[in-house]
Amino acid sequence: MTTSSPIPARRMDSVRAPVVSPMPEPVLLIIADISGYTRYMTANAKTLSHSQVIITELVEAIIREVELPLEVAKLEGDAVFLFCRKLAQGHFWPEMRQIVGGKLLAFFRKFSAKVTELSRSTTCTCNACTHIEKLRLKVIVHSGDALFHRVLNFTELAGVDVIIVHRLLKNSVATDQYLLMTEPAARDLEFPEPLQCEPGVEHYEDIGQIGTLTHHPQARSQTRADSESSGQFPAKREADQSTDSFAARFASSWNLYCKLWFAPLKANTNQPHLHTRLPNKGLSSLGRIGLATLTLILTPLMLPVGFIFVLRHACQTRPAQHHAKHPNGCNCGLHS
């Protein structure tokens, strides 16, 4: 694993490989997994529908960061399975490995920014909304071979290395938020800055021993905080300040309020790609239909009431204090 200065990404349309390959090919496999909600869930329908909205918001924040050479293989509940076809990059691979390394770190920044936005914007007091800050992101990276094949209208990845990257979701890392790379993946990646990594070994039946390197994003805090305070990131600082205006706080809270309020309606639509691994203890189909109907009936009343709640929340919410020391347990990875 090496580091180097970032370089601009170039268009990769000309090097995209065929979707289906007759033989296994070298790939970089990545799983970005959101965790930390299950312990707070109950059979309460409101909590479950709100958790669905929040997880969807966070998954979409990660997906918006995905661009070539990374591609989404599938959504697996509250996880995103990604891959990068190394042969397809040809002689561009030395540059692409730097881009991929930068994207892995960007996942943590975007995830943490979205967690902060959601936790500051919500006016709800259910279990899901009050525990947003407990959510964490773990990213697993493995380098190996995969066979691309088609099942009906879906392109699937198969092979031992695909199994390995999924097995690594269950590991011996004691913390909740981390970047875990197998040794082959670490050799394939370059990062825009030095990373502090802890070596480790995972053992799996039928697979054996797997050497790993684990990076905890919080270890990067002081370098970035110092750089921003010295003026090296003025554009980012101005962007942060613009989102702290009253209009931005109100818009963010109102947008989230509407999504949470109408969540029972969306829960009845056919959106299998947004299903999460939350406990399956909700209402029956008839109960969900009843809840959706009640939501529609109460909407003319609750939207004006919600507007007042959101307006008050936006007035009372203090702008974020940038570069301040965050409390213990902060998962942003950007501050000390």
Buried (B, 14 or more C-beta within 10 A) or exposed (E): BEEBEEEEBEEBEEBEBEEEBEEBBBBBBBBBBBBBBEEBBEEBBBBBBBBBBBBBBBBEBBBEBBEBBBBEBBBBBBBBBBBBBBEBBEEBBEBBBBBBBBBBBBBBBBBBBBBBBBBBBBBBEBBBBBBBBBBBBBBBBBBBBBBBBEEEEEEBBEBEBBBBBBBBBEBEBEEBBBBBBBBBBBEBBBBBBEBEBEEBEBEBEEEEEBEBBBBBBBEBBEEBBEEBEEEEBEEBBEEBEEBBEEEBBBBBBBEBBEBBBBBBBBBEEEEEEBBBBBEEEBBEEEEBEBBBEEBEEEEEEBBEEBEEBBBEBBEEBEBBEBBEEBEEEBBBBBBB
